[in-house]
Amino acid sequence: MRETALNPCASGWRSVPRALTLVAACCGAWSGAASAQVGEGAAPQPPSVGASAGLSAPAPAPSSAASPAASPVTPAPRYSLLPTQGKLLLTGGVSSIDGAAGGGLTPWALTGSYATDGQVGATAFYTRLPTQDYGLTGYGALVAFGERAELSVARQDFAAGGTGAALGLPGLHLKQTIVGAKLRLAGDAVLDADTWMPQLALGVQYKHVDAGGLNPTLSALGAKRHGVDIYLSATKLFLAQSTLVNLTLRASKANQNGLLGFGGTASSRYSLLPEVSVAYLLNKHWAIGAEYRMKPDKLNPSVLGDALKEDDWKDIFVAWAPNKRVSLTAAYVDLGQVVPGIQPRRQRGVYGSIQLAY
């Protein structure tokens, strides 16, 4: 997005090489197109003064140093690694819990960081969400290639608290690694702001969970420990109203975002799930908004009845960006019931996240 005016841990890493195959498939097409544009964009060299006057120049004397005209033309670099400042504040969104740029719970069609065409940008984040009975810690990083694509990686650590103890697994932690890629397909959220055309992006996320002592139970329930989410995001910016609206359709079979595996006895098929975000820019430093994310509920029913029933997630948030290097996000999050057979009350908490950008 151009600077015009915007409103608004360890075992899982072994799965990263397989995920990079998905990344290569998503990014190969646009990388070749960018290379062709560089080659075609070279301007022709103007004729010399002598040639334009119809004069023939004498042969140059031998010299060990090549003349400037004879020097080979060095093509401009495809991307610049200089610090990126091309976008306005908050135009790359914040880091979602899965590592992609967007809101806290759901990805947007926008790419992360402040990189514009010809630039490479990066972000890193740390997130903490405590609830009444659980705690989620997440961290990760993202690299954006202009406004065309992004690659991300995130790590989640879910503390099961009293639920783990009730299952005979005190101190249980569920650890998940997520590797993602996003490719912009069409549209420009700023340049198309005066039309009904949104910015569109296709994303893929490979997830691998290590559930520790809960792994045998997940296998008995038919839940796999790795899976792939595919999503299509449409982001529409209404400049005059200082409002951004995002709709994401996600194909997934992840239980509790993958922390309880993928698929189960209820269903092993993908579900198409909507996710909605709305953000309002108070000024160039502050944004407020809300999100809603539907869940697939693949472990309900199971041999445990509805003990593993899954609810949708929702939040209301505020984001503050004092400058282009750091942003802070706080949200009130409602995760619904999480393993209601053991912890029947709804899990709510205050989410906090910090993002650093380059």
C-alpha positions in Angstrom: 0.0 0.0 0.0 1.4 3.3 -1.0 1.8 6.3 1.2 -1.3 8.2 0.1 -3.7 8.4 3.0 -4.8 5.5 5.1 -7.4 5.2 7.6 -7.5 3.1 9.7 8.6 -24.6 20.9 11.1 -27.1 19.7 9.8 -30.2 18.0 7.5 -28.3 15.8 10.4 -26.6 14.1 11.3 -29.9 12.3 8.1 -29.4 10.2 9.4 -26.1 8.7 11.1 -27.7 5.7 7.9 -29.3 4.5 6.0 -26.0 4.9 8.6 -24.2 2.7 7.4 -26.3 -0.2 4.0 -24.6 0.1 5.7 -21.2 0.3 7.6 -21.8 -3.0 4.4 -22.8 -4.8 2.7 -19.6 -3.6 5.5 -17.2 -4.5 7.1 -18.6 -7.7 4.7 -17.0 -10.0 5.0 -13.4 -8.9 8.8 -13.7 -8.4 9.2 -14.5 -12.1 6.9 -11.6 -13.2 8.9 -9.2 -11.1 12.1 -10.3 -12.8 10.7 -9.8 -16.2 9.6 -6.3 -15.3 13.1 -5.4 -14.2 14.5 -6.6 -17.6 11.9 -4.7 -19.6 12.2 -1.5 -17.7 15.7 -0.6 -18.7 15.7 2.6 -20.6 17.6 2.9 -24.0 20.9 4.8 -24.0 20.8 8.2 -25.8 23.0 8.6 -28.9 26.3 10.4 -28.5 26.6 14.0 -29.7 28.9 13.0 -32.5 26.5 10.4 -33.8 23.6 12.8 -33.8 25.6 15.3 -35.9 26.5 12.7 -38.5 30.2 12.8 -37.6 32.5 9.8 -37.3 34.6 9.7 -34.2 38.2 8.5 -34.2 39.0 5.2 -32.8 39.8 5.4 -29.1 43.3 4.9 -27.9 44.0 1.7 -26.1 43.3 2.1 -22.4 43.3 -0.3 -19.4 40.2 1.5 -18.1 36.9 1.0 -19.9 35.1 4.1 -20.9 31.8 4.9 -19.2 29.9 4.1 -22.4 31.5 0.7 -22.6 30.7 -0.2 -19.0 28.2 -3.0 -18.6 24.8 -1.8 -17.3 24.2 -3.1 -13.8 20.5 -3.8 -13.3 18.8 -2.3 -10.3 18.3 -4.7 -7.3 14.9 -6.3 -7.3 14.3 -5.4 -3.6 16.0 -3.0 -1.2 16.9 -4.0 2.3 17.1 -0.3 3.5 14.8 0.5 6.4 11.2 0.8 5.1 9.2 3.9 5.7 6.9 3.9 2.6 3.5 3.3 4.3 1.6 5.4 6.8 1.2 4.2 10.4 -0.8 1.1 11.0 -1.2 0.3 7.3 0.3 -3.1 7.6 -2.0 -4.1 10.4 -0.7 -5.9 13.5 0.5 -9.5 14.0 -2.2 -12.1 14.4 -1.7 -15.0 16.8 -0.9 -17.2 13.7 1.9 -14.8 12.6 0.2 -13.3 9.5 -0.4 -9.5 9.2 -4.0 -8.4 10.0 -5.9 -8.2 13.3 -5.2 -10.2 16.4 -7.4 -13.2 15.6 -7.7 -13.1 11.8 -5.4 -12.3 8.8 -6.1 -9.4 6.4 -5.3 -9.1 2.7 -2.7 -6.4 3.5 1.0 -7.4 3.8 2.9 -6.7 7.0 5.6 -4.1 7.8 5.9 -0.8 6.1 7.5 -2.1 2.9 6.2 -0.8 -0.5 7.2 -1.8 -4.0 10.8 -2.7 -4.3 11.4 -3.0 -0.6 11.7 -5.8 1.9 10.2 -5.3 5.4 10.1 -7.3 8.5 8.2 -7.5 11.8 8.6 -9.5 15.0 5.9 -9.9 17.7 5.3 -11.2 21.2 1.7 -11.9 22.5 0.3 -13.0 25.8 -3.3 -14.0 26.6 -4.2 -15.2 30.1 -7.8 -16.5 30.8 -9.4 -17.8 33.9 -8.0 -21.3 33.5 -5.5 -21.2 30.7 -2.7 -19.1 29.3 -1.5 -18.6 25.7 1.9 -17.2 24.8 2.9 -16.5 21.1 5.8 -15.0 19.3 7.1 -15.0 15.8 8.3 -12.9 12.8 7.3 -12.0 9.3 9.1 -10.9 6.1 7.2 -8.9 3.5 8.3 -8.5 -0.2 6.9 -5.1 -1.1 3.1 -5.1 -1.1 3.0 -8.4 -3.0 3.7 -11.2 -0.6 4.8 -12.2 2.9 6.3 -15.2 4.7 5.7 -15.7 8.4 6.5 -18.1 11.3 5.0 -18.2 14.7 5.3 -20.3 17.8 2.4 -20.9 20.4 2.7 -22.2 23.9 -0.7 -23.0 25.6 -0.6 -23.7 29.3 -3.4 -26.1 30.2 -3.5 -25.3 33.9 -6.0 -27.2 35.9 -7.4 -29.0 32.9 -4.1 -30.8 32.5 -4.0 -31.7 36.2 -7.6 -33.1 35.9 -6.4 -35.3 33.1 -3.5 -36.6 35.1 -1.0 -34.4 33.2 0.0 -31.6 35.6 2.0 -28.9 34.0 0.7 -29.8 30.5 1.7 -27.4 27.7 0.5 -27.6 24.1 3.1 -26.2 21.7 2.4 -25.4 18.1 4.6 -24.1 15.2 2.9 -22.2 12.3 4.6 -21.4 9.0 2.6 -19.2 6.6 2.7 -17.5 3.2 0.4 -14.8 1.8 0.2 -13.6 -1.8 -1.8 -10.5 -3.0 -3.9 -11.5 -5.9 -5.7 -8.3 -7.0 -6.7 -4.9 -5.9 -5.1 -2.1 -3.9 -6.7 -1.0 -0.7 -5.8 2.6 -1.2 -5.9 3.1 -5.0 -9.2 1.3 -5.2 -10.7 3.1 -2.3 -13.1 5.0 -4.6 -14.4 1.7 -6.1 -16.0 -1.4 -4.7 -12.9 -3.5 -5.6 -11.3 -4.8 -2.4 -7.7 -6.0 -2.0 -7.6 -9.8 -2.3 -5.0 -12.1 -0.9 -4.6 -15.9 -0.7 -2.8 -17.4 2.3 -1.7 -20.8 3.5 -0.6 -21.9 7.0 1.1 -25.2 7.9 0.6 -26.1 11.5 2.3 -28.7 13.7 1.4 -29.3 17.3 3.2 -31.2 20.1 0.6 -32.0 22.8 3.1 -33.7 25.1 1.3 -36.3 27.2 -2.0 -35.6 25.5 -0.7 -36.9 22.1 -2.1 -40.5 22.7 -5.5 -39.1 23.6 -5.6 -37.0 20.4 -4.7 -40.0 18.3 -7.5 -42.0 19.9 -9.9 -39.2 19.1 -8.8 -39.3 15.4 -7.0 -35.9 15.5 -3.8 -35.6 13.6 -0.9 -33.5 14.9 -0.4 -31.5 11.7 -2.6 -29.7 9.2 -2.9 -27.0 6.6 -5.3 -24.0 6.7 -6.0 -22.1 3.4 -7.7 -18.7 3.4 -8.8 -16.0 1.1 -9.0 -12.5 2.5 -10.7 -9.4 1.1 -9.9 -6.0 2.7 -11.8 -2.9 1.8 -10.8 0.6 2.9 -13.4 3.4 3.1 -11.2 6.5 3.2 -13.9 9.1 3.9 -15.2 7.0 6.8 -11.8 6.2 8.3 -12.9 2.5 8.3 -11.4 -0.8 7.2 -13.5 -3.9 6.7 -12.0 -7.4 6.2 -13.7 -10.7 5.4 -11.7 -13.9 5.5 -12.9 -17.3 4.4 -10.8 -20.1 5.9 -10.7 -23.8 5.0 -9.7 -25.6 8.1 -10.1 -28.6 10.3 -8.0 -27.3 13.2 -9.3 -27.9 16.7 -8.8 -24.9 18.9 -6.7 -23.3 16.2 -4.7 -26.6 16.0 -3.7 -26.8 19.6 -5.9 -29.9 19.9 -4.9 -31.4 16.6 -6.7 -31.5 13.3 -9.9 -33.3 12.5 -11.5 -35.9 14.7 -14.1 -38.5 15.1 -16.9 -36.0 14.3 -15.3 -35.1 10.9 -12.0 -35.2 9.1 -13.1 -32.9 6.3 -12.4 -29.3 5.8 -14.9 -26.7 6.9 -15.3 -23.3 5.2 -15.4 -20.7 8.0 -15.9 -16.9 7.9 -13.9 -14.4 9.9 -14.7 -10.7 10.1 -12.7 -7.7 11.2 -13.7 -4.0 11.4 -11.3 -1.3 12.3 -11.8 2.5 12.8 -8.9 4.9 12.7 -9.3 7.5 15.4 -6.2 9.4 14.2 -2.9 8.4 12.6 -1.7 6.8 15.8 -4.8 5.0 17.2 -7.2 2.4 15.9 -10.1 0.5 17.5 -12.1 -2.4 16.2 -13.7 -5.8 16.7 -13.2 -9.3 15.3 -15.2 -12.5 15.0 -13.7 -15.9 14.0 -15.8 -19.1 13.5 -14.4 -22.4 14.6 -14.8 -25.9 13.0 -15.7 -28.0 16.1 -14.3 -31.3 14.7 -14.2 -33.1 18.1 -17.9 -32.6 18.9 -19.4 -35.1 19.4 -16.7 -37.7 20.4 -16.4 -40.7 22.7 -16.5 -38.0 25.4 -19.8 -36.6 24.2 -19.7 -32.8 24.0 -16.8 -32.5 26.5 -14.6 -31.0 23.7 -17.2 -28.7 22.2 -15.6 -25.7 20.5 -16.9 -22.1 20.5 -16.2 -19.3 18.2 -13.7 -16.6 19.1 -14.3 -12.8 19.3 -12.6 -9.7 20.6 -12.6 -5.9 20.7 -9.3 -4.2 20.4 -7.3 -1.0 20.4 -4.0 -0.5 18.7 -1.4 2.3 19.2 1.5 3.0 16.9 3.7 5.9 18.3 6.0 5.5 15.3 6.9 3.1 12.5 9.1 0.9 14.6 6.8 -0.2 17.3 3.0 -0.8 17.9 1.1 -2.1 20.9 -2.3 -3.9 20.8 -4.7 -4.6 23.7 -7.9 -6.5 23.4 -10.7 -8.1 25.4 -11.0 -11.6 24.1 -13.7 -14.2 24.5 -12.7 -17.7 23.5 -15.9 -19.3 24.7 -15.7 -22.7 26.4 -12.4 -24.6 26.0 -12.8 -28.3 27.0 -16.1 -27.6 28.7 -16.2 -31.2 30.0 -13.6 -30.1 32.6 -13.8 -26.3 32.6 -17.4 -25.3 31.8 -17.0 -21.6 32.3 -16.2 -19.3 29.3 -12.6 -18.3 28.9 -12.2 -14.5 28.7 -9.1 -12.4 29.2 -7.1 -9.3 28.2 -4.8 -9.9 25.2 -1.6 -7.9 24.9 0.8 -7.8 22.0 3.9 -5.8 21.0 5.2 -5.6 17.4 8.5 -4.3 16.2 8.9 -3.3 12.5 11.9 -2.8 10.2 
